[in-house]
Amino acid sequence: MNTAKKIQNLDRPYLNATEAAYFIHYGKSQFHAQVKRRPDFPQPVRLSNSKILWKRSDLEEWLQGQIEVVREQW
């Protein structure tokens, strides 16, 4: 199934890894390999050993910060 079809609602306050990757416009594998390990990336909320979620508002803030960095470089 296409990832876009799996993503039902990005308006929820917490997003899983697939949703978080889609929300910030990264591929799932790139998100897992690079983005979520960045020191400036928001920390997830761990619900269990296998279930972690990211707060959507934290992702929005991080994404806005990335946009500002790019603007400053122009």
Backbone as a chain_set.jsonl record, in Angstrom:
{"seq": "MNTAKKIQNLDRPYLNATEAAYFIHYGKSQFHAQVKRRPDFPQPVRLSNSKILWKRSDLEEWLQGQIEVVREQW", "coords": {"N": [[0.84, -1.187, 0.0], [0.504, 2.225, -0.713], [2.345, 4.779, 0.931], [1.192, 7.313, 1.317], [-1.497, 6.676, 1.251], [-1.717, 5.188, 3.555], [-1.409, 7.052, 5.535], [-3.615, 8.614, 7.415], [-4.501, 10.786, 9.015], [-2.917, 13.624, 9.716], [-3.368, 15.547, 11.523], [-3.517, 14.898, 14.131], [-2.36, 15.187, 17.555], [-0.064, 13.675, 18.158], [2.341, 11.774, 16.359], [3.279, 8.779, 14.649], [6.385, 7.154, 13.612], [6.382, 6.797, 10.766], [4.38, 8.583, 9.996], [5.477, 10.946, 11.029], [7.784, 11.203, 9.444], [6.613, 11.561, 6.919], [5.218, 13.905, 7.442], [7.259, 15.803, 7.769], [8.317, 15.778, 5.302], [10.175, 13.785, 4.459], [11.597, 10.699, 3.354], [10.724, 7.486, 4.679], [12.871, 5.704, 5.262], [15.107, 7.427, 5.169], [14.416, 9.144, 7.228], [14.58, 7.398, 9.457], [17.279, 6.618, 9.311], [18.795, 8.983, 9.339], [17.551, 11.538, 10.068], [16.002, 11.402, 12.545], [17.982, 10.956, 14.374], [19.422, 13.225, 14.634], [20.879, 15.784, 16.646], [19.42, 18.134, 16.971], [16.858, 17.439, 16.46], [13.475, 16.915, 17.484], [12.814, 15.154, 20.525], [11.312, 11.95, 20.885], [8.232, 10.691, 22.339], [8.225, 7.997, 24.367], [6.253, 5.231, 24.433], [6.343, 2.53, 24.834], [8.684, -0.238, 24.547], [8.597, -0.662, 21.83], [7.007, 1.288, 20.738], [6.933, 4.531, 19.755], [6.272, 8.002, 19.681], [6.018, 11.188, 18.065], [5.581, 14.517, 19.023], [3.416, 16.522, 17.316], [3.411, 19.327, 17.297], [6.041, 19.865, 18.123], [7.42, 18.885, 15.916], [6.505, 20.639, 13.959], [7.631, 23.037, 14.876], [10.382, 22.413, 14.681], [10.587, 22.026, 11.913], [9.941, 24.588, 10.982], [12.15, 25.937, 11.982], [14.139, 24.799, 10.376], [13.449, 25.856, 7.925], [13.949, 28.555, 8.412], [16.739, 28.502, 8.714], [17.547, 27.889, 6.108], [16.585, 30.155, 4.785], [18.24, 32.121, 5.925], [20.638, 31.446, 4.806], [20.413, 32.246, 2.214]], "CA": [[0.0, 0.0, 0.0], [1.199, 3.493, -0.806], [2.454, 5.461, 2.228], [0.211, 8.399, 1.388], [-2.807, 6.1, 1.558], [-1.684, 4.726, 4.948], [-1.493, 8.223, 6.399], [-5.006, 9.023, 7.444], [-4.771, 12.075, 9.651], [-1.731, 14.234, 10.302], [-3.819, 16.602, 12.42], [-3.471, 14.42, 15.517], [-1.263, 15.826, 18.295], [1.107, 12.801, 18.187], [2.509, 11.04, 15.11], [4.265, 7.706, 14.688], [7.567, 7.435, 12.789], [6.003, 6.923, 9.361], [3.643, 9.841, 9.874], [6.412, 12.042, 11.27], [8.607, 11.323, 8.234], [5.755, 12.13, 5.883], [4.876, 15.261, 7.867], [8.388, 16.71, 7.542], [8.704, 15.622, 3.89], [11.311, 12.886, 4.295], [11.272, 9.29, 3.188], [10.764, 6.751, 5.935], [14.219, 5.173, 5.519], [15.98, 8.56, 5.469], [14.017, 9.593, 8.558], [15.138, 6.48, 10.45], [18.74, 6.545, 9.219], [19.499, 10.251, 9.522], [16.864, 12.69, 10.669], [15.597, 11.267, 13.949], [19.187, 10.883, 15.207], [20.045, 14.55, 14.711], [20.743, 16.349, 17.992], [18.432, 19.216, 17.0], [15.528, 16.911, 16.16], [12.693, 16.708, 18.714], [12.818, 13.842, 21.158], [9.997, 11.32, 20.865], [7.616, 10.207, 23.569], [8.28, 6.535, 24.311], [5.114, 4.601, 25.101], [6.801, 1.183, 25.169], [9.934, -0.533, 23.838], [8.398, -0.672, 20.377], [6.064, 2.334, 20.317], [7.335, 5.895, 20.046], [5.512, 9.011, 18.95], [6.543, 12.546, 18.094], [4.577, 15.556, 19.199], [3.301, 17.252, 16.05], [3.82, 20.731, 17.495], [7.508, 19.878, 18.14], [7.846, 18.701, 14.525], [6.226, 21.911, 13.266], [8.63, 23.999, 15.326], [11.649, 22.011, 14.085], [10.499, 22.277, 10.476], [10.02, 26.034, 10.814], [13.546, 26.275, 12.215], [14.895, 24.408, 9.192], [13.12, 26.843, 6.89], [14.667, 29.787, 8.768], [18.157, 28.286, 8.418], [17.693, 27.997, 4.66], [16.388, 31.581, 4.443], [19.42, 32.867, 6.337], [21.738, 31.102, 3.904], [20.166, 32.898, 0.922]], "C": [[0.878, 1.242, 0.0], [1.191, 4.196, 0.551], [1.412, 6.556, 2.377], [-1.175, 7.863, 1.718], [-2.869, 5.596, 2.995], [-1.881, 5.883, 5.918], [-2.921, 8.761, 6.329], [-5.196, 10.449, 7.929], [-3.511, 12.616, 10.315], [-2.088, 15.383, 11.235], [-3.817, 16.171, 13.884], [-2.286, 15.054, 16.241], [0.02, 14.994, 18.351], [1.135, 11.953, 16.922], [3.533, 9.927, 15.292], [5.392, 8.028, 13.71], [7.225, 7.635, 11.316], [5.291, 8.248, 9.12], [4.563, 11.041, 10.059], [7.289, 12.273, 10.043], [7.815, 11.998, 7.125], [5.459, 13.603, 6.178], [6.006, 16.253, 7.576], [8.999, 16.516, 6.151], [10.002, 14.842, 3.689], [10.784, 11.483, 4.027], [11.441, 8.568, 4.506], [12.172, 6.248, 6.244], [15.202, 6.293, 5.852], [15.682, 9.107, 6.868], [14.669, 8.723, 9.627], [16.665, 6.501, 10.466], [19.434, 7.84, 9.612], [18.767, 11.26, 10.392], [16.584, 12.506, 12.146], [16.782, 11.181, 14.905], [19.887, 12.241, 15.36], [19.851, 15.136, 16.107], [19.703, 17.465, 18.091], [17.015, 18.731, 16.727], [14.774, 16.635, 17.458], [12.766, 15.267, 19.226], [11.408, 13.246, 21.123], [9.495, 11.016, 22.279], [7.577, 8.686, 23.445], [7.129, 5.957, 25.122], [5.446, 3.185, 25.558], [8.122, 0.958, 24.428], [9.783, -0.432, 22.33], [7.492, 0.45, 19.863], [6.566, 3.7, 20.758], [6.555, 6.839, 19.144], [6.216, 10.35, 19.068], [5.38, 13.508, 18.22], [4.561, 16.412, 17.931], [3.748, 18.699, 16.198], [5.344, 20.858, 17.552], [8.053, 19.734, 16.72], [7.627, 19.98, 13.723], [7.285, 22.956, 13.612], [9.994, 23.686, 14.705], [11.668, 22.334, 12.597], [10.597, 23.774, 10.186], [11.456, 26.513, 11.024], [14.42, 25.931, 11.026], [14.66, 25.391, 8.051], [13.886, 28.141, 7.153], [16.155, 29.669, 8.46], [18.406, 28.455, 6.921], [17.548, 29.455, 4.229], [17.618, 32.411, 4.779], [20.598, 32.618, 5.404], [21.58, 31.77, 2.541], [20.573, 34.291, 1.037]], "O": [[1.908, 1.269, 0.674], [0.172, 4.214, 1.241], [0.816, 6.71, 3.443], [-1.949, 8.535, 2.4], [-3.942, 5.574, 3.597], [-2.452, 5.71, 6.995], [-3.357, 9.29, 5.307], [-5.948, 11.225, 7.34], [-3.091, 12.118, 11.36], [-1.205, 16.112, 11.689], [-4.084, 16.979, 14.773], [-1.302, 15.421, 15.599], [1.095, 15.553, 18.571], [0.1, 11.471, 16.463], [4.529, 10.097, 15.996], [5.356, 9.065, 13.048], [7.738, 8.56, 10.687], [5.575, 8.946, 8.147], [4.451, 12.034, 9.34], [7.511, 13.417, 9.646], [8.314, 12.913, 6.47], [5.453, 14.438, 5.273], [5.756, 17.394, 7.188], [10.079, 17.035, 5.866], [10.826, 15.201, 2.847], [9.673, 11.132, 4.423], [12.221, 8.995, 5.358], [12.622, 6.357, 7.384], [16.047, 6.124, 6.731], [16.596, 9.487, 7.6], [15.243, 9.236, 10.588], [17.273, 6.41, 11.532], [20.537, 7.811, 10.157], [19.332, 11.774, 11.357], [16.908, 13.392, 12.937], [16.609, 11.317, 16.116], [20.835, 12.372, 16.134], [18.775, 15.0, 16.689], [19.164, 17.716, 19.169], [16.072, 19.522, 16.759], [15.369, 16.17, 18.43], [12.778, 14.309, 18.453], [10.425, 13.962, 21.311], [10.237, 11.081, 23.259], [6.964, 8.151, 22.521], [7.036, 6.162, 26.333], [4.899, 2.699, 26.548], [8.62, 1.862, 23.758], [10.753, -0.144, 21.629], [7.245, 0.538, 18.661], [6.626, 4.004, 21.949], [6.225, 6.514, 18.003], [6.92, 10.614, 20.043], [4.332, 13.329, 17.6], [5.589, 16.959, 17.533], [4.4, 19.237, 15.304], [5.891, 21.855, 17.08], [9.034, 20.386, 16.361], [8.466, 20.357, 12.906], [7.772, 23.67, 12.736], [10.687, 24.597, 14.251], [12.657, 22.858, 12.083], [11.272, 24.177, 9.238], [11.921, 27.404, 10.313], [15.341, 26.678, 10.695], [15.582, 25.712, 7.301], [14.41, 28.754, 6.223], [16.769, 30.629, 7.994], [19.377, 29.098, 6.521], [18.315, 29.932, 3.393], [18.001, 33.298, 4.017], [21.455, 33.486, 5.233], [22.549, 31.845, 1.786], [20.46, 35.048, 0.072]]}, "num_chains": 1, "name": "protein.A"}
